[in-house]
Amino acid sequence: MAFADHSQIEHANWSQPQQSLSSICQRLNIPFVDILPQLRRHAEPLKTFLVPQDAHPSAEGYSIAAKAAADFIYEQFKQERTS
């Protein structure tokens, strides 16, 4: 799972780290979850971080990450069961 930096939330073109990591993971056949899109879709994206205190995720940010991870795991499990 790649968590975003709070500075990436407001800059749509700042997703290069996630794109690079995704490409590497694909090449190595490693599952990868990028939560930057979910963070950007949040009604108040910067509330997903503890800004301005620091750049760590807030409880909302961790909740979004947990849901993204759970959804990803569910989809992987569902695909394995149908193949």
C-alpha positions as CSV (number, residue, x, y, z in Angstrom):
1,M,0.0,0.0,0.0
2,A,1.3,3.4,-0.9
3,F,0.1,6.3,1.3
4,A,0.3,9.7,-0.1
5,D,2.1,12.7,1.2
6,H,-0.2,15.6,2.2
7,S,1.4,17.8,-0.4
8,Q,0.1,15.4,-3.2
9,I,-3.5,16.0,-2.2
10,E,-3.8,19.4,-3.8
11,H,-1.6,18.7,-6.8
12,A,-3.1,16.4,-9.3
13,N,0.1,15.9,-11.2
14,W,2.1,14.8,-8.1
15,S,1.4,11.1,-8.3
16,Q,4.7,10.0,-9.8
17,P,5.9,8.1,-6.7
18,Q,2.8,6.0,-6.7
19,Q,3.0,5.4,-10.5
20,S,6.6,4.3,-10.2
21,L,5.9,2.0,-7.3
22,S,2.9,0.6,-9.1
23,S,4.9,-0.2,-12.2
24,I,7.6,-1.9,-10.1
25,C,5.1,-4.0,-8.3
26,Q,3.4,-5.0,-11.5
27,R,6.7,-6.1,-13.0
28,L,7.4,-8.1,-9.9
29,N,3.9,-9.5,-9.6
30,I,3.4,-7.9,-6.1
31,P,-0.1,-6.7,-5.2
32,F,-0.3,-2.9,-4.8
33,V,-2.8,-0.5,-3.4
34,D,-2.6,3.3,-4.1
35,I,-4.9,5.3,-1.8
36,L,-4.1,8.7,-3.3
37,P,-7.3,8.7,-5.4
38,Q,-9.5,7.9,-2.4
39,L,-7.8,10.6,-0.3
40,R,-8.3,13.2,-3.1
41,R,-12.0,12.2,-3.3
42,H,-12.6,12.9,0.3
43,A,-14.9,15.9,1.0
44,E,-12.1,17.7,2.8
45,P,-8.9,16.0,1.6
46,L,-6.5,17.8,3.9
47,K,-8.5,16.6,6.9
48,T,-7.1,13.1,6.1
49,F,-3.7,14.4,7.5
50,L,-2.7,16.1,10.7
51,V,-1.7,19.2,8.8
52,P,-0.4,21.7,9.9
53,Q,0.9,19.9,12.9
54,D,2.6,17.2,10.9
55,A,2.2,15.1,7.7
56,H,1.0,11.9,9.4
57,P,-2.5,10.6,8.5
58,S,-5.4,11.6,10.7
59,A,-8.0,9.1,12.0
60,E,-10.0,9.8,8.8
61,G,-6.9,9.1,6.7
62,Y,-6.2,5.8,8.4
63,S,-9.9,4.9,8.0
64,I,-9.7,5.5,4.3
65,A,-6.5,3.4,4.1
66,A,-8.1,0.6,6.0
67,K,-11.2,0.6,3.8
68,A,-9.0,0.6,0.6
69,A,-7.0,-2.3,2.0
70,A,-10.1,-4.3,2.9
71,D,-11.7,-3.6,-0.5
72,F,-8.5,-4.7,-2.2
73,I,-8.2,-7.9,-0.2
74,Y,-11.9,-8.7,-0.7
75,E,-11.5,-8.3,-4.5
76,Q,-8.4,-10.5,-4.6
77,F,-10.2,-13.2,-2.6
78,K,-13.3,-13.0,-4.8
79,Q,-11.2,-13.3,-7.9
80,E,-9.3,-16.4,-6.6
81,R,-12.6,-18.1,-5.7
82,T,-14.1,-17.6,-9.2
83,S,-11.0,-18.7,-11.1
